Amino acid sequence: MSHFIQKILAGLVLFSLTCLANQSISVNSPTPSPLAQELKLQHGDLIFVKASQSSFDKAISQATQKDEVSYTHIGIFDLHLDSVLEAEPKQGVVRKKLEVFLKENPHFDIMRLAPKVAKNVDIQASIKRAEKHLGEPYDFTYTANNGAMYCSELVYEAFLDTKGRHIFSAKPMNFYAPDGTLPQYWKDIFNKLQKPIPQGELGTNPNDMARDKVLIQVK
């Protein structure tokens, strides 16, 4: 093989490697959408939705609110696809474009893993774990390992540290209002499901999760 042909082949190999490297950079470091840039969102950020006036939100707030601000829903931001992974009552576990999610949930706060926690969490692996639940129905029974997911359960199961441990804490669940009464919403739901209310069983909710020390609020 002539020296000239060898130089051409070497140049082609170098060009191919450069293209692959550039493609890898493009995949691993996507450019945020204008909306994501405006909100300064990062890959794996959690979007906490504030309570609305729906009966569902009121029931959650009555049972879990401890601070002035009450959260009733959470979504996981995926920077690579400019989208939010969520488990919501009407559709179950779905992916929605960021713009659509925020249009449906206009009142929100953005939270992020604290740096000391983030260094032990593979965010992309967490996103992949959440994606595995796409298509599952919403978990109206609020119980574990039943092929269905509620919003904070999706976050809880997705975010593990590099040793496979949950980074959020599960706590005894409460469905009763501060005055000790059970909201009609929960009565109707569990009567329809013919399931016992999992009062006191370990689980999660957006308000407890928002107060967890593994998170910091960024917006």
C-alpha positions as CSV (number, residue, x, y, z in Angstrom):
1,M,0.0,0.0,0.0
2,S,1.5,3.4,-1.0
3,H,2.3,6.0,1.5
4,F,-0.3,8.3,-0.1
5,I,-3.1,5.8,0.3
6,Q,-2.1,5.2,3.9
7,K,-2.3,8.9,4.6
8,I,-5.8,9.1,3.1
9,L,-7.0,6.1,5.1
10,A,-5.5,7.5,8.3
11,G,-7.3,10.8,7.6
12,L,-10.6,9.0,7.1
13,V,-10.2,7.1,10.3
14,L,-9.4,10.4,12.2
15,F,-12.4,12.1,10.6
16,S,-14.7,9.2,11.6
17,L,-13.5,9.2,15.2
18,T,-14.0,13.0,15.3
19,C,-17.6,12.6,14.1
20,L,-18.3,9.9,16.6
21,A,-16.9,12.1,19.4
22,N,-18.9,15.1,18.3
23,Q,-22.0,12.9,18.1
24,S,-21.3,11.6,21.7
25,I,-21.0,15.1,23.0
26,S,-24.2,16.1,21.2
27,V,-26.1,13.1,22.8
28,N,-24.6,13.6,26.3
29,S,-24.7,17.3,26.4
30,P,-27.9,18.5,24.7
31,T,-28.7,22.1,24.3
32,P,-31.6,23.1,26.6
33,S,-34.7,24.4,25.0
34,P,-35.4,28.2,25.5
35,L,-38.0,27.4,28.1
36,A,-35.6,25.1,30.0
37,Q,-32.9,27.7,29.8
38,E,-35.3,30.4,31.1
39,L,-36.1,28.2,34.1
40,K,-32.4,27.1,34.4
41,L,-33.5,23.5,34.5
42,Q,-30.9,20.8,34.7
43,H,-31.2,17.1,33.8
44,G,-33.1,15.2,36.6
45,D,-34.5,18.3,38.3
46,L,-37.8,17.7,40.0
47,I,-40.8,20.0,39.3
48,F,-43.1,20.2,42.3
49,V,-46.7,21.3,41.4
50,K,-48.6,23.4,43.9
51,A,-52.1,22.5,44.9
52,S,-55.1,23.5,42.8
53,Q,-58.7,23.6,43.8
54,S,-59.5,20.1,42.5
55,S,-61.0,17.5,44.8
56,F,-57.9,15.3,44.3
57,D,-55.5,18.1,45.2
58,K,-57.6,19.1,48.2
59,A,-57.6,15.6,49.5
60,I,-53.9,15.3,49.2
61,S,-53.3,18.7,50.8
62,Q,-55.6,17.9,53.8
63,A,-53.7,14.7,54.5
64,T,-50.1,15.9,53.8
65,Q,-49.7,19.6,54.0
66,K,-47.5,20.8,56.9
67,D,-46.2,24.1,55.6
68,E,-47.8,27.2,54.0
69,V,-47.1,25.8,50.5
70,S,-48.7,22.5,49.6
71,Y,-47.5,20.3,46.7
72,T,-49.7,17.7,45.2
73,H,-47.7,16.4,42.2
74,I,-44.1,15.9,41.0
75,G,-42.5,15.4,37.6
76,I,-38.9,14.5,36.6
77,F,-37.3,16.7,34.0
78,D,-35.4,15.0,31.1
79,L,-33.1,17.5,29.5
80,H,-32.2,15.1,26.6
81,L,-35.8,15.1,25.4
82,D,-37.0,18.4,26.8
83,S,-39.8,16.5,28.6
84,V,-41.2,15.5,32.0
85,L,-41.8,12.0,33.3
86,E,-44.8,11.8,35.6
87,A,-47.4,9.5,37.0
88,E,-50.8,11.2,36.8
89,P,-54.3,10.0,37.5
90,K,-55.8,10.3,34.0
91,Q,-53.0,8.7,32.0
92,G,-50.7,6.9,34.4
93,V,-47.0,7.0,33.8
94,V,-46.3,9.2,30.8
95,R,-43.8,11.5,29.2
96,K,-44.9,15.0,28.3
97,K,-43.1,17.9,26.6
98,L,-41.9,20.4,29.1
99,E,-44.1,23.1,27.6
100,V,-47.2,20.9,27.8
101,F,-46.5,19.8,31.4
102,L,-46.1,23.4,32.6
103,K,-49.2,24.6,30.7
104,E,-51.1,21.9,32.6
105,N,-49.3,22.8,35.9
106,P,-48.6,26.5,35.9
107,H,-47.8,26.9,39.6
108,F,-44.7,25.1,40.5
109,D,-41.3,25.1,42.2
110,I,-38.1,23.5,40.9
111,M,-35.9,21.4,43.2
112,R,-32.6,19.7,42.6
113,L,-30.4,17.1,44.4
114,A,-28.1,18.7,46.8
115,P,-24.5,18.6,45.5
116,K,-23.3,16.2,48.3
117,V,-26.1,13.8,47.3
118,A,-25.9,14.3,43.5
119,K,-22.3,13.1,43.4
120,N,-23.5,9.7,44.5
121,V,-26.4,9.5,42.0
122,D,-26.3,8.7,38.3
123,I,-29.0,11.0,37.0
124,Q,-29.2,9.3,33.6
125,A,-29.7,5.9,35.2
126,S,-32.4,7.4,37.4
127,I,-34.2,8.7,34.3
128,K,-33.9,5.3,32.7
129,R,-35.4,3.6,35.7
130,A,-38.4,6.0,35.5
131,E,-38.8,5.3,31.8
132,K,-39.2,1.6,32.5
133,H,-42.5,2.4,34.1
134,L,-43.9,4.3,31.1
135,G,-47.4,2.9,30.3
136,E,-48.2,1.7,33.8
137,P,-51.5,2.9,35.3
138,Y,-51.8,5.4,38.1
139,D,-51.7,3.7,41.5
140,F,-54.9,4.7,43.2
141,T,-54.3,2.2,46.0
142,Y,-51.0,3.8,47.0
143,T,-49.3,0.5,47.6
144,A,-45.9,-0.8,46.5
145,N,-44.9,-3.4,43.8
146,N,-48.3,-3.7,42.2
147,G,-47.6,-2.7,38.6
148,A,-48.9,0.8,39.1
149,M,-47.3,4.1,40.1
150,Y,-48.3,7.4,41.8
151,C,-46.2,10.5,41.3
152,S,-43.9,10.5,44.3
153,E,-43.6,6.7,44.1
154,L,-42.1,7.1,40.6
155,V,-39.5,9.5,41.9
156,Y,-38.8,7.3,44.9
157,E,-38.2,4.2,42.8
158,A,-36.2,6.1,40.1
159,F,-33.7,7.9,42.3
160,L,-31.2,5.5,43.8
161,D,-27.6,6.1,44.7
162,T,-24.7,4.3,43.1
163,K,-25.0,1.5,45.6
164,G,-28.7,0.9,44.7
165,R,-30.2,2.6,47.8
166,H,-33.2,4.9,47.7
167,I,-32.1,8.5,48.3
168,F,-35.6,9.5,49.5
169,S,-37.2,8.3,52.7
170,A,-40.5,6.4,52.8
171,K,-42.7,7.4,55.8
172,P,-46.0,6.2,57.2
173,M,-48.8,7.5,55.0
174,N,-51.7,9.5,56.2
175,F,-55.1,10.0,54.5
176,Y,-56.9,11.8,57.2
177,A,-57.5,15.6,57.5
178,P,-56.1,17.5,60.5
179,D,-59.4,17.4,62.2
180,G,-59.3,13.6,62.1
181,T,-62.0,13.1,59.4
182,L,-61.5,11.2,56.2
183,P,-62.1,13.4,53.1
184,Q,-65.0,12.2,50.9
185,Y,-62.6,11.8,48.0
186,W,-60.7,9.0,49.7
187,K,-63.9,7.3,50.9
188,D,-65.2,7.3,47.3
189,I,-61.9,6.0,45.8
190,F,-61.3,3.2,48.2
191,N,-64.9,2.1,48.3
192,K,-64.9,1.9,44.5
193,L,-61.6,-0.1,44.6
194,Q,-62.9,-2.3,47.4
195,K,-59.5,-1.9,49.0
196,P,-58.6,-0.9,52.6
197,I,-57.0,2.5,53.1
198,P,-53.3,2.0,53.6
199,Q,-53.2,4.3,56.6
200,G,-49.8,4.1,58.3
201,E,-48.2,2.0,55.6
202,L,-44.8,3.2,54.3
203,G,-45.0,5.4,51.2
204,T,-44.3,8.9,49.9
205,N,-46.0,12.1,49.1
206,P,-44.9,15.4,47.4
207,N,-44.9,17.5,50.6
208,D,-42.7,15.1,52.6
209,M,-40.4,14.7,49.5
210,A,-40.1,18.5,49.1
211,R,-38.9,18.8,52.7
212,D,-36.3,16.0,52.3
213,K,-32.8,17.3,53.0
214,V,-31.5,15.6,49.9
215,L,-33.1,18.4,47.8
216,I,-32.5,22.1,47.4
217,Q,-35.0,24.5,45.9
218,V,-33.7,26.4,42.9
219,K,-36.8,28.2,41.7
